[in-house]
Amino acid sequence: MAGSITDLVRGMVDLRRSVLPVAVTAVGGVAVYAFLKLAGEMQEGELAGFDRAVLLAFRNPADPTDPLGPAWFEQSVEEITALGGYTILTVLVAIVVGYLVVARRYGPALFVALSVGLGTLVGQLLKLAYDRPRPDVVNHLVAIHTASFPSGHATMSTLVYLTLAALIARLVEDWRVRAYVICVAVLLSLAVGLSRLYLGVHWPSDVAAGWALGVAWASLSWLVVSSLRRLRARTGGNGAELPPNGR
């Protein structure tokens, strides 16, 4: 059956129109600026001293190969960093998309897949474009396979967790649930990014740029949803919404 692009937001609810679009636009704009600023300073070498100092702060001053903390803490950080890895994030997104399909929310399912898929592509293209070497001042505690800038783990964890949090915020009415999922998404993104520094596989500017890129992409996704919701309301699409149980 023929559909409309506004079907991507079918089943979602509207948030405060007068405030949120402006706030999200501002956040996204700041994130884009931060990414470009970091990229420029990284290419000019202006962040070298800061990057080196922060990485060494996570290591024993007497032995840079020895990370601070006991062995169990190092293992815990390795497990935390996996929360931003492509395997876990792919499985998580697949589970969420699968749930949305089973719940007959086909538009949101397609929207999540497109948002995360395109965001992943952009992140990888930026890695290829900047082609920054990995840190060499400390040893790497986990295996690495790609360039350093921006941090893929920081980018993808921020992008995926914030995008999914925004989706949940669009599917529920309770503000407490919305606040909870957004806070969890932010904390997970921060934890993954910091874990990359502790493990010595990224410069701090890589992680900061990854956070900025993830926030910018999640903000763009939110604004696209807001625009499609307004278009759907003007074209009378709200009358055909499915209830949560799909009946």
ABEGO torsion letter per residue (X at the ends): XBBBAAAAABGBBBBBAAAAAAAAAAAAAAAAAAAAAAAAAAAAGAAAAAAAAAAAAABBAABAABBBEBAAAAAAAAAAAAAABAAAAAAAAAAAAAAAAAAGBAAAAAAAAAAAAAAAAAAAAAAAAAGBBBBAABBBABBBABBAOBBAAAAAAAAAAAAAAAAAAAABABAAAAAAAAAAAAAAAAAAAAAAAAAGABBAAAAAAAAAAAAAAAAAAAAAAAAAAAAAAAAGAAAABBBAAGX
